[in-house]
Amino acid sequence: MTRSLDPLLNAADAVLRTLFARPHATRPAPQPALPPGPLTDVERREAGALMRVNHVGEICAQALYTAQAAVTRDPALREQFVKAAHEETDHLAWTRQRLDDLGARPSLLNPLWYAGAFGLGLVAGRLGDALSLGFVAETERQVEAHLDGHLERLPAPDTASRAVVTQMKEDEARHAAQAWSAGARELPAPARAAMRLASRVMTTVAHRI
């Protein structure tokens, strides 16, 4: 009975840690090759807004992986989801630190983003491990493309944020590759399109709120 409750207890703990505790990275924040340069007020606001979006993405990643770990019956796959969530915690800590450094705040809607992503993770997990992994692979593929866009939009002098986003992009690509290696199944085109639409709504709102 205790063992069957473990995933639920872990999920509850993850919610509290993600939304209400200061995240702690297990890896040092990536360091830029060139020191950051001065930012104008406009550049600082834009960089802060972009890193707020990235922080929201990491809130959602925690929720997705936690939900999928809670519902899978495969212990090895559960461990893979938990390990990925731990790596995403590094991203959560790094993006939060950049928000602080830029004088920006996290999204006021983080509990809503978490709840929505957690629900999607539960649905994906209930569809079976192959589709659940396919959901991971597609999510990471879209996140990688999204981070590419942010590297184009971040102010050139903000090399600190750019270093963080570059490392995040590498990690997301690895998570996608691991999902495919574990037996991910390609999602249907309508599902991929719906995910892109939901992502567009989230990034647009989080950029401002």
PyMOL CGO cylinders between C-alpha atoms (Angstrom):
from pymol import cmd
from pymol.cgo import CYLINDER

trace = [
    CYLINDER, 0.00, 0.00, 0.00, 2.81, 2.39, 0.92, 0.3, 1, 1, 1, 1, 1, 1,
    CYLINDER, 2.81, 2.39, 0.92, 4.63, 1.65, -2.33, 0.3, 1, 1, 1, 1, 1, 1,
    CYLINDER, 4.63, 1.65, -2.33, 1.47, 2.35, -4.34, 0.3, 1, 1, 1, 1, 1, 1,
    CYLINDER, 1.47, 2.35, -4.34, 1.17, 5.75, -2.67, 0.3, 1, 1, 1, 1, 1, 1,
    CYLINDER, 1.17, 5.75, -2.67, 4.78, 6.71, -3.36, 0.3, 1, 1, 1, 1, 1, 1,
    CYLINDER, 4.78, 6.71, -3.36, 4.12, 8.23, -6.83, 0.3, 1, 1, 1, 1, 1, 1,
    CYLINDER, 4.12, 8.23, -6.83, 1.28, 10.35, -5.41, 0.3, 1, 1, 1, 1, 1, 1,
    CYLINDER, 1.28, 10.35, -5.41, 3.38, 11.53, -2.47, 0.3, 1, 1, 1, 1, 1, 1,
    CYLINDER, 3.38, 11.53, -2.47, 6.26, 12.33, -4.81, 0.3, 1, 1, 1, 1, 1, 1,
    CYLINDER, 6.26, 12.33, -4.81, 3.89, 14.29, -7.04, 0.3, 1, 1, 1, 1, 1, 1,
    CYLINDER, 3.89, 14.29, -7.04, 2.55, 16.30, -4.10, 0.3, 1, 1, 1, 1, 1, 1,
    CYLINDER, 2.55, 16.30, -4.10, 6.09, 17.06, -2.95, 0.3, 1, 1, 1, 1, 1, 1,
    CYLINDER, 6.09, 17.06, -2.95, 7.06, 18.15, -6.47, 0.3, 1, 1, 1, 1, 1, 1,
    CYLINDER, 7.06, 18.15, -6.47, 4.14, 20.59, -6.64, 0.3, 1, 1, 1, 1, 1, 1,
    CYLINDER, 4.14, 20.59, -6.64, 5.16, 22.27, -3.40, 0.3, 1, 1, 1, 1, 1, 1,
    CYLINDER, 5.16, 22.27, -3.40, 8.85, 22.42, -4.30, 0.3, 1, 1, 1, 1, 1, 1,
    CYLINDER, 8.85, 22.42, -4.30, 8.25, 23.74, -7.82, 0.3, 1, 1, 1, 1, 1, 1,
    CYLINDER, 8.25, 23.74, -7.82, 5.74, 26.45, -6.95, 0.3, 1, 1, 1, 1, 1, 1,
    CYLINDER, 5.74, 26.45, -6.95, 6.69, 27.53, -3.45, 0.3, 1, 1, 1, 1, 1, 1,
    CYLINDER, 6.69, 27.53, -3.45, 10.36, 26.71, -2.80, 0.3, 1, 1, 1, 1, 1, 1,
    CYLINDER, 10.36, 26.71, -2.80, 13.51, 28.24, -4.18, 0.3, 1, 1, 1, 1, 1, 1,
    CYLINDER, 13.51, 28.24, -4.18, 14.91, 25.80, -6.79, 0.3, 1, 1, 1, 1, 1, 1,
    CYLINDER, 14.91, 25.80, -6.79, 18.46, 24.55, -6.29, 0.3, 1, 1, 1, 1, 1, 1,
    CYLINDER, 18.46, 24.55, -6.29, 20.53, 23.46, -9.27, 0.3, 1, 1, 1, 1, 1, 1,
    CYLINDER, 20.53, 23.46, -9.27, 22.78, 20.40, -9.13, 0.3, 1, 1, 1, 1, 1, 1,
    CYLINDER, 22.78, 20.40, -9.13, 24.98, 21.89, -11.85, 0.3, 1, 1, 1, 1, 1, 1,
    CYLINDER, 24.98, 21.89, -11.85, 26.53, 25.35, -11.86, 0.3, 1, 1, 1, 1, 1, 1,
    CYLINDER, 26.53, 25.35, -11.86, 24.89, 27.86, -14.16, 0.3, 1, 1, 1, 1, 1, 1,
    CYLINDER, 24.89, 27.86, -14.16, 26.47, 27.92, -17.64, 0.3, 1, 1, 1, 1, 1, 1,
    CYLINDER, 26.47, 27.92, -17.64, 29.03, 30.67, -17.99, 0.3, 1, 1, 1, 1, 1, 1,
    CYLINDER, 29.03, 30.67, -17.99, 29.28, 32.79, -21.14, 0.3, 1, 1, 1, 1, 1, 1,
    CYLINDER, 29.28, 32.79, -21.14, 32.46, 32.93, -23.18, 0.3, 1, 1, 1, 1, 1, 1,
    CYLINDER, 32.46, 32.93, -23.18, 32.26, 36.74, -23.09, 0.3, 1, 1, 1, 1, 1, 1,
    CYLINDER, 32.26, 36.74, -23.09, 31.22, 38.77, -20.03, 0.3, 1, 1, 1, 1, 1, 1,
    CYLINDER, 31.22, 38.77, -20.03, 27.76, 40.37, -20.18, 0.3, 1, 1, 1, 1, 1, 1,
    CYLINDER, 27.76, 40.37, -20.18, 27.62, 43.91, -21.51, 0.3, 1, 1, 1, 1, 1, 1,
    CYLINDER, 27.62, 43.91, -21.51, 25.42, 46.81, -20.39, 0.3, 1, 1, 1, 1, 1, 1,
    CYLINDER, 25.42, 46.81, -20.39, 21.74, 46.61, -21.31, 0.3, 1, 1, 1, 1, 1, 1,
    CYLINDER, 21.74, 46.61, -21.31, 19.39, 49.47, -22.09, 0.3, 1, 1, 1, 1, 1, 1,
    CYLINDER, 19.39, 49.47, -22.09, 16.11, 49.56, -20.19, 0.3, 1, 1, 1, 1, 1, 1,
    CYLINDER, 16.11, 49.56, -20.19, 14.29, 48.23, -23.26, 0.3, 1, 1, 1, 1, 1, 1,
    CYLINDER, 14.29, 48.23, -23.26, 16.79, 45.38, -23.67, 0.3, 1, 1, 1, 1, 1, 1,
    CYLINDER, 16.79, 45.38, -23.67, 16.57, 44.50, -19.99, 0.3, 1, 1, 1, 1, 1, 1,
    CYLINDER, 16.57, 44.50, -19.99, 12.77, 44.34, -20.10, 0.3, 1, 1, 1, 1, 1, 1,
    CYLINDER, 12.77, 44.34, -20.10, 12.81, 42.18, -23.23, 0.3, 1, 1, 1, 1, 1, 1,
    CYLINDER, 12.81, 42.18, -23.23, 15.42, 39.82, -21.81, 0.3, 1, 1, 1, 1, 1, 1,
    CYLINDER, 15.42, 39.82, -21.81, 13.41, 39.57, -18.58, 0.3, 1, 1, 1, 1, 1, 1,
    CYLINDER, 13.41, 39.57, -18.58, 10.22, 38.80, -20.47, 0.3, 1, 1, 1, 1, 1, 1,
    CYLINDER, 10.22, 38.80, -20.47, 11.93, 36.10, -22.53, 0.3, 1, 1, 1, 1, 1, 1,
    CYLINDER, 11.93, 36.10, -22.53, 13.48, 34.49, -19.48, 0.3, 1, 1, 1, 1, 1, 1,
    CYLINDER, 13.48, 34.49, -19.48, 10.09, 34.60, -17.74, 0.3, 1, 1, 1, 1, 1, 1,
    CYLINDER, 10.09, 34.60, -17.74, 8.69, 32.57, -20.64, 0.3, 1, 1, 1, 1, 1, 1,
    CYLINDER, 8.69, 32.57, -20.64, 11.57, 30.11, -20.28, 0.3, 1, 1, 1, 1, 1, 1,
    CYLINDER, 11.57, 30.11, -20.28, 10.97, 29.89, -16.54, 0.3, 1, 1, 1, 1, 1, 1,
    CYLINDER, 10.97, 29.89, -16.54, 7.31, 29.06, -17.21, 0.3, 1, 1, 1, 1, 1, 1,
    CYLINDER, 7.31, 29.06, -17.21, 8.46, 26.38, -19.63, 0.3, 1, 1, 1, 1, 1, 1,
    CYLINDER, 8.46, 26.38, -19.63, 10.47, 24.79, -16.84, 0.3, 1, 1, 1, 1, 1, 1,
    CYLINDER, 10.47, 24.79, -16.84, 7.50, 24.99, -14.47, 0.3, 1, 1, 1, 1, 1, 1,
    CYLINDER, 7.50, 24.99, -14.47, 5.53, 23.07, -17.10, 0.3, 1, 1, 1, 1, 1, 1,
    CYLINDER, 5.53, 23.07, -17.10, 8.36, 20.57, -17.61, 0.3, 1, 1, 1, 1, 1, 1,
    CYLINDER, 8.36, 20.57, -17.61, 8.34, 19.75, -13.90, 0.3, 1, 1, 1, 1, 1, 1,
    CYLINDER, 8.34, 19.75, -13.90, 4.60, 19.20, -14.01, 0.3, 1, 1, 1, 1, 1, 1,
    CYLINDER, 4.60, 19.20, -14.01, 4.71, 17.03, -17.14, 0.3, 1, 1, 1, 1, 1, 1,
    CYLINDER, 4.71, 17.03, -17.14, 7.49, 14.73, -15.97, 0.3, 1, 1, 1, 1, 1, 1,
    CYLINDER, 7.49, 14.73, -15.97, 6.05, 14.44, -12.46, 0.3, 1, 1, 1, 1, 1, 1,
    CYLINDER, 6.05, 14.44, -12.46, 2.61, 13.47, -13.80, 0.3, 1, 1, 1, 1, 1, 1,
    CYLINDER, 2.61, 13.47, -13.80, 4.03, 10.96, -16.27, 0.3, 1, 1, 1, 1, 1, 1,
    CYLINDER, 4.03, 10.96, -16.27, 6.21, 9.41, -13.57, 0.3, 1, 1, 1, 1, 1, 1,
    CYLINDER, 6.21, 9.41, -13.57, 3.15, 9.09, -11.32, 0.3, 1, 1, 1, 1, 1, 1,
    CYLINDER, 3.15, 9.09, -11.32, 1.05, 7.10, -13.80, 0.3, 1, 1, 1, 1, 1, 1,
    CYLINDER, 1.05, 7.10, -13.80, 3.54, 4.85, -15.60, 0.3, 1, 1, 1, 1, 1, 1,
    CYLINDER, 3.54, 4.85, -15.60, 3.71, 1.26, -14.37, 0.3, 1, 1, 1, 1, 1, 1,
    CYLINDER, 3.71, 1.26, -14.37, 7.21, 0.72, -15.74, 0.3, 1, 1, 1, 1, 1, 1,
    CYLINDER, 7.21, 0.72, -15.74, 9.77, 1.31, -12.93, 0.3, 1, 1, 1, 1, 1, 1,
    CYLINDER, 9.77, 1.31, -12.93, 12.60, 1.95, -15.40, 0.3, 1, 1, 1, 1, 1, 1,
    CYLINDER, 12.60, 1.95, -15.40, 10.52, 4.52, -17.28, 0.3, 1, 1, 1, 1, 1, 1,
    CYLINDER, 10.52, 4.52, -17.28, 9.46, 6.13, -14.02, 0.3, 1, 1, 1, 1, 1, 1,
    CYLINDER, 9.46, 6.13, -14.02, 13.13, 6.52, -13.13, 0.3, 1, 1, 1, 1, 1, 1,
    CYLINDER, 13.13, 6.52, -13.13, 13.80, 8.09, -16.53, 0.3, 1, 1, 1, 1, 1, 1,
    CYLINDER, 13.80, 8.09, -16.53, 11.03, 10.64, -15.99, 0.3, 1, 1, 1, 1, 1, 1,
    CYLINDER, 11.03, 10.64, -15.99, 12.29, 11.43, -12.48, 0.3, 1, 1, 1, 1, 1, 1,
    CYLINDER, 12.29, 11.43, -12.48, 15.87, 11.87, -13.74, 0.3, 1, 1, 1, 1, 1, 1,
    CYLINDER, 15.87, 11.87, -13.74, 14.70, 14.20, -16.51, 0.3, 1, 1, 1, 1, 1, 1,
    CYLINDER, 14.70, 14.20, -16.51, 12.70, 16.23, -13.97, 0.3, 1, 1, 1, 1, 1, 1,
    CYLINDER, 12.70, 16.23, -13.97, 15.83, 16.62, -11.85, 0.3, 1, 1, 1, 1, 1, 1,
    CYLINDER, 15.83, 16.62, -11.85, 17.74, 17.97, -14.86, 0.3, 1, 1, 1, 1, 1, 1,
    CYLINDER, 17.74, 17.97, -14.86, 14.87, 20.35, -15.57, 0.3, 1, 1, 1, 1, 1, 1,
    CYLINDER, 14.87, 20.35, -15.57, 15.22, 21.59, -11.98, 0.3, 1, 1, 1, 1, 1, 1,
    CYLINDER, 15.22, 21.59, -11.98, 18.62, 22.96, -13.01, 0.3, 1, 1, 1, 1, 1, 1,
    CYLINDER, 18.62, 22.96, -13.01, 16.89, 24.89, -15.78, 0.3, 1, 1, 1, 1, 1, 1,
    CYLINDER, 16.89, 24.89, -15.78, 14.28, 26.13, -13.31, 0.3, 1, 1, 1, 1, 1, 1,
    CYLINDER, 14.28, 26.13, -13.31, 16.98, 27.43, -10.97, 0.3, 1, 1, 1, 1, 1, 1,
    CYLINDER, 16.98, 27.43, -10.97, 19.02, 28.99, -13.77, 0.3, 1, 1, 1, 1, 1, 1,
    CYLINDER, 19.02, 28.99, -13.77, 16.07, 30.83, -15.31, 0.3, 1, 1, 1, 1, 1, 1,
    CYLINDER, 16.07, 30.83, -15.31, 14.91, 32.03, -11.89, 0.3, 1, 1, 1, 1, 1, 1,
    CYLINDER, 14.91, 32.03, -11.89, 18.38, 33.42, -11.19, 0.3, 1, 1, 1, 1, 1, 1,
    CYLINDER, 18.38, 33.42, -11.19, 18.39, 35.24, -14.52, 0.3, 1, 1, 1, 1, 1, 1,
    CYLINDER, 18.39, 35.24, -14.52, 15.00, 36.76, -13.67, 0.3, 1, 1, 1, 1, 1, 1,
    CYLINDER, 15.00, 36.76, -13.67, 16.44, 38.05, -10.41, 0.3, 1, 1, 1, 1, 1, 1,
    CYLINDER, 16.44, 38.05, -10.41, 19.55, 39.38, -12.12, 0.3, 1, 1, 1, 1, 1, 1,
    CYLINDER, 19.55, 39.38, -12.12, 17.45, 41.19, -14.73, 0.3, 1, 1, 1, 1, 1, 1,
    CYLINDER, 17.45, 41.19, -14.73, 15.07, 42.63, -12.14, 0.3, 1, 1, 1, 1, 1, 1,
    CYLINDER, 15.07, 42.63, -12.14, 12.14, 40.68, -13.62, 0.3, 1, 1, 1, 1, 1, 1,
    CYLINDER, 12.14, 40.68, -13.62, 9.52, 38.58, -11.85, 0.3, 1, 1, 1, 1, 1, 1,
    CYLINDER, 9.52, 38.58, -11.85, 8.19, 35.08, -12.51, 0.3, 1, 1, 1, 1, 1, 1,
    CYLINDER, 8.19, 35.08, -12.51, 4.81, 34.70, -14.15, 0.3, 1, 1, 1, 1, 1, 1,
    CYLINDER, 4.81, 34.70, -14.15, 1.89, 35.42, -11.84, 0.3, 1, 1, 1, 1, 1, 1,
    CYLINDER, 1.89, 35.42, -11.84, 0.08, 32.48, -13.46, 0.3, 1, 1, 1, 1, 1, 1,
    CYLINDER, 0.08, 32.48, -13.46, 2.61, 29.78, -12.55, 0.3, 1, 1, 1, 1, 1, 1,
    CYLINDER, 2.61, 29.78, -12.55, 0.08, 27.71, -10.53, 0.3, 1, 1, 1, 1, 1, 1,
    CYLINDER, 0.08, 27.71, -10.53, -2.23, 27.71, -13.56, 0.3, 1, 1, 1, 1, 1, 1,
    CYLINDER, -2.23, 27.71, -13.56, 0.58, 26.72, -15.92, 0.3, 1, 1, 1, 1, 1, 1,
    CYLINDER, 0.58, 26.72, -15.92, 1.59, 23.91, -13.57, 0.3, 1, 1, 1, 1, 1, 1,
    CYLINDER, 1.59, 23.91, -13.57, -1.94, 22.59, -13.21, 0.3, 1, 1, 1, 1, 1, 1,
    CYLINDER, -1.94, 22.59, -13.21, -2.52, 22.58, -16.97, 0.3, 1, 1, 1, 1, 1, 1,
    CYLINDER, -2.52, 22.58, -16.97, 0.77, 20.84, -17.73, 0.3, 1, 1, 1, 1, 1, 1,
    CYLINDER, 0.77, 20.84, -17.73, 0.19, 18.29, -14.96, 0.3, 1, 1, 1, 1, 1, 1,
    CYLINDER, 0.19, 18.29, -14.96, -3.19, 17.45, -16.43, 0.3, 1, 1, 1, 1, 1, 1,
    CYLINDER, -3.19, 17.45, -16.43, -1.67, 16.98, -19.89, 0.3, 1, 1, 1, 1, 1, 1,
    CYLINDER, -1.67, 16.98, -19.89, 0.99, 14.72, -18.38, 0.3, 1, 1, 1, 1, 1, 1,
    CYLINDER, 0.99, 14.72, -18.38, -1.66, 12.56, -16.73, 0.3, 1, 1, 1, 1, 1, 1,
    CYLINDER, -1.66, 12.56, -16.73, -3.57, 12.23, -20.01, 0.3, 1, 1, 1, 1, 1, 1,
    CYLINDER, -3.57, 12.23, -20.01, -0.39, 11.40, -21.93, 0.3, 1, 1, 1, 1, 1, 1,
    CYLINDER, -0.39, 11.40, -21.93, 0.60, 8.81, -19.35, 0.3, 1, 1, 1, 1, 1, 1,
    CYLINDER, 0.60, 8.81, -19.35, -2.80, 7.13, -19.49, 0.3, 1, 1, 1, 1, 1, 1,
    CYLINDER, -2.80, 7.13, -19.49, -2.44, 6.66, -23.26, 0.3, 1, 1, 1, 1, 1, 1,
    CYLINDER, -2.44, 6.66, -23.26, 0.38, 4.17, -22.70, 0.3, 1, 1, 1, 1, 1, 1,
    CYLINDER, 0.38, 4.17, -22.70, 4.12, 4.44, -22.36, 0.3, 1, 1, 1, 1, 1, 1,
    CYLINDER, 4.12, 4.44, -22.36, 4.87, 4.66, -26.10, 0.3, 1, 1, 1, 1, 1, 1,
    CYLINDER, 4.87, 4.66, -26.10, 2.57, 7.65, -26.61, 0.3, 1, 1, 1, 1, 1, 1,
    CYLINDER, 2.57, 7.65, -26.61, 3.64, 9.17, -23.30, 0.3, 1, 1, 1, 1, 1, 1,
    CYLINDER, 3.64, 9.17, -23.30, 7.23, 9.07, -24.54, 0.3, 1, 1, 1, 1, 1, 1,
    CYLINDER, 7.23, 9.07, -24.54, 6.05, 10.44, -27.87, 0.3, 1, 1, 1, 1, 1, 1,
    CYLINDER, 6.05, 10.44, -27.87, 4.53, 13.35, -26.00, 0.3, 1, 1, 1, 1, 1, 1,
    CYLINDER, 4.53, 13.35, -26.00, 7.91, 13.96, -24.32, 0.3, 1, 1, 1, 1, 1, 1,
    CYLINDER, 7.91, 13.96, -24.32, 9.76, 13.79, -27.64, 0.3, 1, 1, 1, 1, 1, 1,
    CYLINDER, 9.76, 13.79, -27.64, 7.37, 16.20, -29.34, 0.3, 1, 1, 1, 1, 1, 1,
    CYLINDER, 7.37, 16.20, -29.34, 7.38, 18.58, -26.38, 0.3, 1, 1, 1, 1, 1, 1,
    CYLINDER, 7.38, 18.58, -26.38, 11.16, 18.68, -26.32, 0.3, 1, 1, 1, 1, 1, 1,
    CYLINDER, 11.16, 18.68, -26.32, 11.31, 19.15, -30.10, 0.3, 1, 1, 1, 1, 1, 1,
    CYLINDER, 11.31, 19.15, -30.10, 9.01, 22.15, -29.87, 0.3, 1, 1, 1, 1, 1, 1,
    CYLINDER, 9.01, 22.15, -29.87, 10.89, 23.54, -26.87, 0.3, 1, 1, 1, 1, 1, 1,
    CYLINDER, 10.89, 23.54, -26.87, 14.18, 23.24, -28.74, 0.3, 1, 1, 1, 1, 1, 1,
    CYLINDER, 14.18, 23.24, -28.74, 12.74, 25.25, -31.64, 0.3, 1, 1, 1, 1, 1, 1,
    CYLINDER, 12.74, 25.25, -31.64, 11.33, 27.79, -29.19, 0.3, 1, 1, 1, 1, 1, 1,
    CYLINDER, 11.33, 27.79, -29.19, 14.73, 28.22, -27.53, 0.3, 1, 1, 1, 1, 1, 1,
    CYLINDER, 14.73, 28.22, -27.53, 16.32, 28.73, -30.94, 0.3, 1, 1, 1, 1, 1, 1,
    CYLINDER, 16.32, 28.73, -30.94, 13.93, 31.63, -31.43, 0.3, 1, 1, 1, 1, 1, 1,
    CYLINDER, 13.93, 31.63, -31.43, 14.89, 33.10, -28.07, 0.3, 1, 1, 1, 1, 1, 1,
    CYLINDER, 14.89, 33.10, -28.07, 18.57, 32.96, -28.95, 0.3, 1, 1, 1, 1, 1, 1,
    CYLINDER, 18.57, 32.96, -28.95, 17.73, 35.15, -31.93, 0.3, 1, 1, 1, 1, 1, 1,
    CYLINDER, 17.73, 35.15, -31.93, 15.69, 37.59, -29.83, 0.3, 1, 1, 1, 1, 1, 1,
    CYLINDER, 15.69, 37.59, -29.83, 17.82, 37.92, -26.68, 0.3, 1, 1, 1, 1, 1, 1,
    CYLINDER, 17.82, 37.92, -26.68, 19.89, 41.13, -26.67, 0.3, 1, 1, 1, 1, 1, 1,
    CYLINDER, 19.89, 41.13, -26.67, 23.45, 40.43, -27.81, 0.3, 1, 1, 1, 1, 1, 1,
    CYLINDER, 23.45, 40.43, -27.81, 25.02, 41.94, -24.64, 0.3, 1, 1, 1, 1, 1, 1,
    CYLINDER, 25.02, 41.94, -24.64, 23.04, 39.53, -22.42, 0.3, 1, 1, 1, 1, 1, 1,
    CYLINDER, 23.04, 39.53, -22.42, 25.56, 36.74, -22.81, 0.3, 1, 1, 1, 1, 1, 1,
    CYLINDER, 25.56, 36.74, -22.81, 24.61, 35.27, -19.41, 0.3, 1, 1, 1, 1, 1, 1,
    CYLINDER, 24.61, 35.27, -19.41, 21.03, 34.55, -20.52, 0.3, 1, 1, 1, 1, 1, 1,
    CYLINDER, 21.03, 34.55, -20.52, 22.25, 33.31, -23.87, 0.3, 1, 1, 1, 1, 1, 1,
    CYLINDER, 22.25, 33.31, -23.87, 24.60, 30.81, -22.19, 0.3, 1, 1, 1, 1, 1, 1,
    CYLINDER, 24.60, 30.81, -22.19, 21.74, 29.46, -20.07, 0.3, 1, 1, 1, 1, 1, 1,
    CYLINDER, 21.74, 29.46, -20.07, 19.40, 29.11, -23.05, 0.3, 1, 1, 1, 1, 1, 1,
    CYLINDER, 19.40, 29.11, -23.05, 22.09, 27.39, -25.12, 0.3, 1, 1, 1, 1, 1, 1,
    CYLINDER, 22.09, 27.39, -25.12, 22.68, 24.75, -22.42, 0.3, 1, 1, 1, 1, 1, 1,
    CYLINDER, 22.68, 24.75, -22.42, 18.94, 24.27, -21.97, 0.3, 1, 1, 1, 1, 1, 1,
    CYLINDER, 18.94, 24.27, -21.97, 18.58, 23.68, -25.69, 0.3, 1, 1, 1, 1, 1, 1,
    CYLINDER, 18.58, 23.68, -25.69, 21.27, 20.98, -25.60, 0.3, 1, 1, 1, 1, 1, 1,
    CYLINDER, 21.27, 20.98, -25.60, 19.59, 19.27, -22.64, 0.3, 1, 1, 1, 1, 1, 1,
    CYLINDER, 19.59, 19.27, -22.64, 16.15, 19.31, -24.29, 0.3, 1, 1, 1, 1, 1, 1,
    CYLINDER, 16.15, 19.31, -24.29, 17.57, 17.74, -27.45, 0.3, 1, 1, 1, 1, 1, 1,
    CYLINDER, 17.57, 17.74, -27.45, 19.08, 14.97, -25.33, 0.3, 1, 1, 1, 1, 1, 1,
    CYLINDER, 19.08, 14.97, -25.33, 15.78, 14.34, -23.53, 0.3, 1, 1, 1, 1, 1, 1,
    CYLINDER, 15.78, 14.34, -23.53, 14.02, 14.00, -26.88, 0.3, 1, 1, 1, 1, 1, 1,
    CYLINDER, 14.02, 14.00, -26.88, 16.67, 11.55, -28.12, 0.3, 1, 1, 1, 1, 1, 1,
    CYLINDER, 16.67, 11.55, -28.12, 16.31, 9.51, -24.92, 0.3, 1, 1, 1, 1, 1, 1,
    CYLINDER, 16.31, 9.51, -24.92, 12.54, 9.35, -25.39, 0.3, 1, 1, 1, 1, 1, 1,
    CYLINDER, 12.54, 9.35, -25.39, 12.94, 8.04, -28.94, 0.3, 1, 1, 1, 1, 1, 1,
    CYLINDER, 12.94, 8.04, -28.94, 15.50, 5.48, -27.75, 0.3, 1, 1, 1, 1, 1, 1,
    CYLINDER, 15.50, 5.48, -27.75, 13.09, 4.30, -25.05, 0.3, 1, 1, 1, 1, 1, 1,
    CYLINDER, 13.09, 4.30, -25.05, 10.37, 3.54, -27.61, 0.3, 1, 1, 1, 1, 1, 1,
    CYLINDER, 10.37, 3.54, -27.61, 8.50, 6.79, -28.23, 0.3, 1, 1, 1, 1, 1, 1,
    CYLINDER, 8.50, 6.79, -28.23, 5.73, 6.69, -30.82, 0.3, 1, 1, 1, 1, 1, 1,
    CYLINDER, 5.73, 6.69, -30.82, 5.13, 9.68, -33.12, 0.3, 1, 1, 1, 1, 1, 1,
    CYLINDER, 5.13, 9.68, -33.12, 2.03, 11.63, -32.11, 0.3, 1, 1, 1, 1, 1, 1,
    CYLINDER, 2.03, 11.63, -32.11, -0.75, 12.19, -34.67, 0.3, 1, 1, 1, 1, 1, 1,
    CYLINDER, -0.75, 12.19, -34.67, -0.51, 15.46, -36.61, 0.3, 1, 1, 1, 1, 1, 1,
    CYLINDER, -0.51, 15.46, -36.61, -3.61, 17.01, -34.93, 0.3, 1, 1, 1, 1, 1, 1,
    CYLINDER, -3.61, 17.01, -34.93, -2.07, 16.39, -31.50, 0.3, 1, 1, 1, 1, 1, 1,
    CYLINDER, -2.07, 16.39, -31.50, 1.20, 18.03, -32.53, 0.3, 1, 1, 1, 1, 1, 1,
    CYLINDER, 1.20, 18.03, -32.53, -0.70, 21.02, -33.92, 0.3, 1, 1, 1, 1, 1, 1,
    CYLINDER, -0.70, 21.02, -33.92, -2.73, 21.35, -30.71, 0.3, 1, 1, 1, 1, 1, 1,
    CYLINDER, -2.73, 21.35, -30.71, 0.48, 21.31, -28.68, 0.3, 1, 1, 1, 1, 1, 1,
    CYLINDER, 0.48, 21.31, -28.68, 1.94, 24.09, -30.84, 0.3, 1, 1, 1, 1, 1, 1,
    CYLINDER, 1.94, 24.09, -30.84, -1.21, 26.18, -30.36, 0.3, 1, 1, 1, 1, 1, 1,
    CYLINDER, -1.21, 26.18, -30.36, -1.19, 25.68, -26.58, 0.3, 1, 1, 1, 1, 1, 1,
    CYLINDER, -1.19, 25.68, -26.58, 2.50, 26.59, -26.47, 0.3, 1, 1, 1, 1, 1, 1,
    CYLINDER, 2.50, 26.59, -26.47, 1.86, 29.76, -28.47, 0.3, 1, 1, 1, 1, 1, 1,
    CYLINDER, 1.86, 29.76, -28.47, -0.87, 30.84, -26.04, 0.3, 1, 1, 1, 1, 1, 1,
    CYLINDER, -0.87, 30.84, -26.04, 1.35, 30.15, -23.04, 0.3, 1, 1, 1, 1, 1, 1,
    CYLINDER, 1.35, 30.15, -23.04, 4.38, 31.98, -24.39, 0.3, 1, 1, 1, 1, 1, 1,
    CYLINDER, 4.38, 31.98, -24.39, 2.32, 34.99, -25.47, 0.3, 1, 1, 1, 1, 1, 1,
    CYLINDER, 2.32, 34.99, -25.47, 0.63, 35.37, -22.09, 0.3, 1, 1, 1, 1, 1, 1,
    CYLINDER, 0.63, 35.37, -22.09, 3.73, 34.59, -20.00, 0.3, 1, 1, 1, 1, 1, 1,
    CYLINDER, 3.73, 34.59, -20.00, 5.72, 37.20, -21.91, 0.3, 1, 1, 1, 1, 1, 1,
    CYLINDER, 5.72, 37.20, -21.91, 3.47, 39.82, -20.35, 0.3, 1, 1, 1, 1, 1, 1,
    CYLINDER, 3.47, 39.82, -20.35, 2.03, 38.33, -17.14, 0.3, 1, 1, 1, 1, 1, 1,
]
cmd.load_cgo(trace, "trace")
